[in-house]
């Protein structure tokens, strides 16, 4: 990364402050990126089973998507 001063004569402290702000804006603490990605096959909702349909036409209702 290169920073060019177009106008003025900033002091070393001012340049350090600008660099600190720019670097802190690029480095974010995102805990979601730190976690490993799980596949869809290992999703917890796949373990849960749906209730069976009961009654005379339960076999037909069991094939409908929910």
C-alpha positions in Angstrom: 0.0 0.0 0.0 1.4 3.4 -1.0 0.2 6.7 0.6 1.0 9.9 -1.3 0.5 13.3 0.4 -0.8 15.6 -2.3 -1.0 18.9 -0.3 0.4 20.1 3.0 3.2 18.9 5.2 1.9 16.3 7.7 3.9 15.5 10.7 5.1 11.9 11.5 2.3 11.6 14.1 -0.4 12.6 11.6 0.9 10.1 9.0 1.0 7.4 11.7 -2.6 8.2 12.6 -3.8 8.0 9.0 -2.0 4.7 8.5 -3.4 3.3 11.7 -7.0 4.2 10.6 -6.5 2.8 7.2 -5.1 -0.5 8.5 -7.8 -0.9 11.1 -10.4 -0.4 8.4 -8.9 -3.3 6.3 -8.4 -5.7 9.1 -11.8 -6.7 10.6 -12.4 -9.2 13.3 -15.0 -11.5 11.8 -15.5 -14.6 13.9 -17.7 -16.1 11.1 -14.7 -16.3 8.8 -12.6 -18.0 11.5 -15.0 -20.9 11.9 -14.5 -23.9 9.4 -17.3 -24.2 6.9 -19.6 -27.3 7.4 -21.0 -29.1 4.5 -24.8 -29.3 3.9 -24.6 -33.0 4.6 -23.5 -32.3 8.2 -26.2 -29.7 8.8 -28.1 -30.3 12.1 -31.5 -30.0 10.5 -30.9 -33.1 8.4 -30.7 -35.2 11.6 -34.2 -34.1 12.7 -37.1 -36.1 11.2 -40.5 -34.8 10.3 -43.7 -36.2 11.7 -45.5 -38.8 9.6 -48.9 -38.0 8.2 -51.7 -40.1 9.7 -55.1 -40.9 8.4 -56.7 -42.4 5.3 -54.6 -40.4 2.9 -51.4 -40.2 5.0 -49.4 -41.9 2.3 -50.3 -39.2 -0.2 -49.5 -36.3 2.3 -46.2 -37.9 3.2 -44.8 -37.2 -0.3 -45.7 -33.5 -0.4 -42.7 -31.2 0.2 -42.9 -29.2 3.4 
